[in-house]
């Protein structure tokens, strides 16, 4: 029994299927509608770990690349040992390649750093140590092409050729990543002639770049030379896929988007999500690393990518967070696996990645091992569904998506998939629900257009009927009223106006008869005999606060990016009531300063009355936004209109109450805004100081308690 | 030329020196089976098995051949103690007994009954650590006499003048940790065998497995002290749930168990090539923990300071017992059997063993009323609905159902402490609950109500964070946080909560026990979701050590055991074993640290038969079929997390992590897996006596009565012992 155990132990070491376990050591997650990480079932399990010490032909020394051939052989660039090892799919050593023959001359493989095997069975190897790239037949190890010291005017005189990674497309064009070259990949013809740069990363135009451009134009040559030049981002690796595209990973980028690119033959990035949206291949949530007082965001650093044969799924491994991301060709996140750590399936320094029989192989040069990840049953389902879906077979994808949803209700993509299928089956209402759950706004909008039309059609009779009834009723009522009113000699007031009267809000303030009596309402306040009450204004202020909350919560899905669970009532209160209070305080201060005739009550009343149309507009607009499509911005037009109306009232109120001319009133308002800025500034300053004081006091308390 | 000769001479001398130091072994104790010898020269011990002739030494014999070790590690091999300590400014340092004491003869020893007591004096660090090695019937008892450890001793003279003189200008060094017998039984590169590590389900570290670049194994027994803050939570780990390690060396077995002070012990293991040329494992006792705190956090003058926690030496002696297995060709199952016999667990009685349903009754949520949001509770599975599910599944043929019911109480759903049967009107109140009870009775199902007792999410119901929270190193309440799955960093918008102080945990448990007393029928009870796996101290002023917490926990378990007929816990550690009749969320794998080789069902070998074990919810796994096979191999039964109502209710709540919960969607799977596992249900009351992995794809598990369960993970049928095990399936071979 003992010998048997030992035997099995060694078997297990070399030949793999170490049973996958129930749970992986790294978290499996996806991102929800608000880009927050949420759990999912495990996407990939560690199927096996091939460790250098136990591998046939091992130990390896600082291996840098891994390449899987079409027939399932694995080539490993054992860089430190100056050789390439060829394994079969079960990790039995087939060949140890130490040299190749180029045109009769034996070339040793010195520091092989990048490998590629074409469909025709040609091995492309970038030999970093000897600054060469060779192309040989994989079987005979003989070839005719060796690239050494390429010379071209484009390259310049001080160019040093340091081939790190290599690839070749269907047409045999060779792409080489040369370390220290920031202009893109070097592109060579199948005959080895330098053709130019490929996929040059463009410098993003930021204000800083523009400023530097301007600055440089006025500097002397010497100064210019001393200035660090802004370099385009550098590539870290490439993968030439069967679909003819070159998938490239970048390092040292300034933002997390477009870190993995799909370059077309012209060298332009074509990897974008639906609606030309840029793809953030790695994490949405990023860690902040604090070094002393300065903190910076840790961006993902992708070091290698690989694509499935059908170009449906793209894998890339990120060294910063130690994760492999899988996305489909429209950028949807399929799976995340791996982590930094010292457990099986975690990385220390991943350098290369490839796909073999649906399993993902990741080479870690620090751990000196290859980890083999196998998709779980759950991920297989997702793959099947995505393939069906992207092939346009929505109906058949629906059952698979439903199975995915059963196992993962956080799979937003699955909801959208089911929604699509439902749409095809003309089940619009149901499709809406699923598009909503799948956070697919565009499709939601398109479907809602149909649903809304249906509603209108089916409800049209009722709608028109109700309208007619309303018309008749109002007519009848007004006729009766008129009869009564002739007695009381009163005008017929609308319900709104009556409400305002009850609240002692002069009618002409909020609804000035702009043409006839623009100033009447405010004159009533300022000079009128009848007393005005502040509590009318208070009601408007309260309604305004409610409107802000309603806008946050109640805006239609298509226009609402808020997560209701994240609502912060204090923040909303500060945004609404806070601004109002600051405005009043600022205007009062300014009015005292420049000695206008307005009283504080006038200022408050003016501000509140000015808010009334805005408040009403928010209510109406927010309600309406629930029935609008993405391209119908009417709701926001209404709200803007309300705001403009409010500004007009504010202006009129200011002119009247403070007895200013139009231009002076305008200036007065501008001064108020400046005053508000000052108040906010002081407030922020005070808040920061207070916060520091509190931190200080609490630290002091902690210290005292600790020392006691 | 002369120089060269001198040089060669020097080298020869150096090589000869270790050999020249001839050991003078003195027998200090012996019995029928074992002999304990002590070498007063080098202060090392040797345990000889008279029957097998196997020798277990505290320091390896042939250290000269080890070329891996360097620096401190080199001398550690000759030491029976490694001590870490800190100075008044919390700078830590390490010293071993060889350099610090043995080399210059600064230790004294005396023979005691059955053994030897050695008092190591470290003149440079100023402390005195007495240890005791005593021979027992089946092994060795090694103790660090914690309470006799002295610090700030700068001379052994008792003259006060001398003491004052010696102490002048010296800083007190405080002993933080002591590693006991780090190289006891250490195996060299020529030895064959493995270490058994009770991490999660259990793992083996084969000797000389070549993982020299991996980190050595180092984990706290019973998990990390949750009172100490966590910076990052990037990966999932299982904890060491039993205070032991085993070693199989050339077919002979040894098991080391921490007998006293387990709650403050740390398990270490290394293979040759990592630190030294030896494969070794040992325990370290922690008297003082260190923690770095950030002062003035969030401001530009924020600063990280390291603070030392209280000195906890209240465990009495720190005792590790080394047992020698009295058989040849021993393996890990023998170690499990030995540990099992020591735990003296009572055999499992006829509680249901079949399928566990983890149902969630309700969850806090945010709802809106005409646009205004407010805190509310969303009902996911009312009492009546849970009853319906039990009845339905029972009628569909699922036997041995047991329902673990979370969020069932009006208090617990809000995160307050549960102190009694606080039924929730929204869930159906008393009437609904009675319906659930009778459904459980009619279907002979078990019912356990989830109770936390550790995490204080919300104040109220008699427990307030201001008075009852466990403290940090700096005497302020320890605030627990959530961590992001993506970055592993603290979730800025996540929940924060407190830990109940250990003595309050005991009070809360007793309060709950007394209010439940007599109210629960047979097969109804409580699941402790945290108490079985979380053991923590309270630091700062009036600190409570993990050892003292362990005593409170024991009282809590005792109180609950007497009044609750059906007590279970999530992922219980060994301190909880005696009180439980069921283990939920059993670990099915180890943390798979790079240094370990294979996972084994060590936990299951120890526990099986004494408790019914259920898995983590199957429906949340990526590979359900694999998990079913593994359950058959490990003797564990299926569990499912389910809610009755629409899972869409979970979106935007804390339940978003339950991503596969719909009863209607999973009903068929529950029935199918129950049907598959049915034939294994009667093994629940038997102990598991053997486990072996026959090939990479085939395993066999043996039960008390001799029945063997073969599990084939492969995609082709397997032949073994004359029977065929179909691909991806399992077969039972009953004993004739």
Interface residues (C-beta under 8 A of the other chain):
Chain A: X1 X2 X4 X5 X6 X8 X9 X11 X12 X13 X15 X16 X17 X18 X19 X20 X21 X22 X23 X24 X25 X26 X27 X28 X29 X32 X37 X38 X39 X40 X41 X42 X43 X44 X45 X46 X51 X53 X54 X283 X284 X285 X286 X287 X288 X293 X321 X339 X340 X341 X342 X343 X344 X345 X346 X366 X367 X368 X376 X377 X378 X379 X406 X407 X408 X409 X410 X411 X437 X546 X549 X550 X553 X554 X563 X564 X565 X566 X567 X569 X691 X692 X695 X696 X699 X701 X702 X703 X705 X706 X708
Chain B: X192 X206 X209 X210 X211 X212 X213 X214 X215 X234 X235 X236 X237 X251 X293 X295 X296 X297 X298 X299 X300 X302 X307 X329 X331 X366 X368 X370 X371 X372 X373 X473 X474 X475 X476 X484 X485 X486 X487 X488 X489 X493 X540 X541 X588 X589 X591 X592 X593 X594 X595 X597 X598 X599 X615 X616 X619 X620 X621 X622 X623 X624 X625 X626 X627 X630 X647 X648 X650 X651 X652 X653 X656 X657 X659 X660 X661 X662 X665 X666 X692 X693 X694 X695 X696 X697 X713 X714
